[in-house]
Amino acid sequence: MYFHGYSFGVSTLFFGLICVLLCMFLWWRDIVAEGTFEGQHTNIVQLGLRYGMILFIVSEVMFFFGFFWAFFAASLTPTIEIGNIWPPKGIMTFNALDIPLLNTLILLCSGVTITYSHHAINAGDKVKAVWGLVLTIVLAIIFTGFQAFEYCTAPFVISDGIYGSTFFMATGFHGFHVGVGTIFLTVCLIRLFLNHFTTTHHFGFEAGAFYWHFVDVVWLFLYIAVYFWGGC
C-alpha cells in the first residue's frame, strides 16, 4: 500500500513493522527464558539449534550469491549499453585502497576480538569476554560509520545503471547485516553482564559469533570482487 501511494500506506507499513519486531522480541525473550531459567535447552536441543543456525547462514549465503551472480554476469560480459567495458562508461569507482581497505581491516579485527571473547567464555573469564565483546561492537559501529560516509560521498547512486544497482544492493544488504549483527552482539553483551552464559551453556553467544564471522567472510568477497577487481 505504501509503494502504491495509498494515503494510509505509511501507517500500515509502520504498523506491520512494529508487529513483526514485537513478535521477534517476544519470541526470542521466550527462547532466552527457556534456555537460561527453565533448563529446557538440553545438549540435544542445543545441537538442533546449532543445525538451525547453520542452515540459516547457508540461506544467507544463497541470498548474497544472487547479488554476486548479477554482478559477475554484468561485469564479465558488459553490453553495448554500458560501453562494452566494466566499470561502465561514465562511472567513477571507489579507490579500493582507501576506505574499503580500512573497513576490511576493521572487520578482520572484529573477527579476532569476537573469537577472543568466545575463548574467554569457554575459559570462564567474564572480564576478558566482556572486553572482547565490547571491542567487537565498537569496531562494528566504526565500520558502519565509514560505510555511511562512503555512501554520502559516493560519485554514483543506485539508479546509475547496473553498476550502481548491484553495488548498492550488495554492500547495502551487507551493511544491514552488520547492523543486525551489532544488535545481536549487544544483546549478548547484556546477557553476559546478567550471567546468562556459562562455560558449557552459551549457544546464544555462539550464534552471534557464527553470524558475525559470516558477515566478515561476505565482506572479504565483496571487497575482492566489487571494490578491488570490479572497480579497476
N, C-alpha and C positions, 0 to 999 in steps of 0.2 A: 504493500500500500504506500509505503514511503517513497519507493523508487518510481511509482507511477503517479506521484504528485497529489495523492488524496490529502484533504485538509487534516484528517486525523491520523495520517501516516506516521508522523513523528512520535505522537503519544503512543501509538500501537507498537512502534519499534522499541521504545524505551520500556514499555510495559512487558513486552516479550523478553527483553534483555534482563530486566530485573527478576522476572520469574525464573529464567534459566540460571542466573547467578545464585538465586536463593536456593534452588534445587541442588546446585553443585555444593553450596556451603553446607546445607543440612545433611546431604549425603556423605560428604567427607567428614563432617563432625561425627556422624554415627559410626563411620569406619574407625576413626581415631578412638572413640569411646569403646568400641568392641575390642580393638586390639590392645589398648592401654589399660583399661579399667576392668573389663569383663573377662579378659583372658581367652577370648574366642579365636584368636589368631594362633592356632597351633602350628607346628612345623609343617604339616601338610597344607594348611590354609596359606601359610606364607609362601610355600612353593607354588601354589596356584596363583597367588598374587604376583610372584616374580614372572611366571609364564605370561600372565596378562599384561604386565608392563613391557615385556619383551615384544609381544605381539603388537602392542600399541606403538612402540618405537618402529617396528617393521612397517606398520601402516604409515607412519610419518615419513619413513624413508621413501616409500612409494609416492607419497604426496609431493615431496621435493623432486623425485625422479621425473615427474611430469614437467616441472619447470626447466630442469636441466635438458630434458628431451627437446622442448621448444627452443631453448637457447642454442643447442648444438645443431638442430635442424635448420635454424635460420643462419647460423654463422658458418657452417661448413659448406652450405650451398646458397650463398647470397643471390637473390634475384635481381633482375634488372631494375626493379622499382626502387631498390636501395643502392643502386650504383654498381652492382656486381662486386662489391667489396664489403669487408667486415673489419672494423665497425662501419656502419652505413655512412654514406657521404653526408657531410654536414654535422656529424655527431662528434663532439669533443668529450672524450672519456676521462675518467679519473686517473691520476698517477698512482699506479699500484704500489709504489714505494713510499707513498705519503701516508695519509690517514688509514687507508686499508691495511697496510703493513703494521701500523701501530695497533690497530684494533685486533689484528691476528695475534700479536704478541700478548695483548691484554687477555684475550680469551684463552690462549695457551696457559698463561699464568693462573687464570681462574681454574683451569682443569687441574693444575698442580695443587692449588690450595684446597679444592674440594676433596681431592684424594687424600691430602694431609689430614683434613678433618675426619674423613672416614676411618683412616688408620687410628686416629686418636680415639674415636668412639670404640673401635674394636679393642683398644688397649685400656679403656676405662678412664681416659684422661679428658675430663669435661672441659677444662680450661683451654687446652690446645684445640679441642674440637670446636669450641665457640670461636676462637680467634681465626681458625681456618675458614669457618663458615662466614664470619663477618668480612674477611678479606675477599672471599668469593663474591659476596653480594656487592661490596664496594666496587670491585672490578667490573661486575655486570652493569652497574649504574654508569660507570665511566664509559664503558663500551657503548651503551645506549646513547649517552650524551654526544659522543663523537659521531655516531651514526646519524643522529638528528641534525648535527651541524653539517655533516656531509650532504644530507638531503636538502637542507636550506640553501646550500651554496652550489648545488648541482647545476651544471651547464645545460642540462636537458631535463625533460619532465616525462611522466608516464605516458603521455599521449604522443610522444615523439617516435612513432613507428614501432617496429618490432624490437629494437634495442631498448627503448625506454620502457616498454611494457614488460619484457622479460626481466630486465634489470630490477625494476622496482617491485615486481611481483615476487621474485626470488629473494632479494635482500629484504624486502618489506615483511614478508612472512617469516623470514628468519628473525628479524627484529621483534616481531610479535612473539615468537617462541622464546626469545631472550627475556622479554617482559614476563611471560607466563612462568619461565624458569626462575626468574628473580623472586616472584611472589611465592613460588613453590619453596625455594630455599629460605625465604623469610619466615614462612610458616614453620619450617624445620628448625630454624633458629629459636623461635618462640617455644617450640616443643622441647628443644634441648635445654632451655632455661627452666622449663617446668619438669625436667627429669623424666620425660616420656620415653627416652631411649636408654637401652642397656647394651652391654657388650654382645648379647645374643638375640636381642629383640629390637631391631631398628630398621624395619623394612621401609618405613616412611622416608627415612633419610636415604636409604639405598635407592629408592625410586627416584628421588630428587637428583641423586648423583648420576644415575643412569641417564636421566633426561638431559642433565647438563652436559655430560660427555657427548651425547648425540648432537646437541647444539654446537659444541666445539667442532666435531667432525664435519658437520654440514658447512660450517663457516670456512673450514680449510678447503673444501671442494669449491665453495663459492669464490674464495679468494683466488685460487689457482685458475679456475675455469673462466669466471666472469671478469674479475679485475685484472689478473695478470695476462692470461692467454687471450681472452676475448676482448681486452681493451688495448692490445698492442696494435 
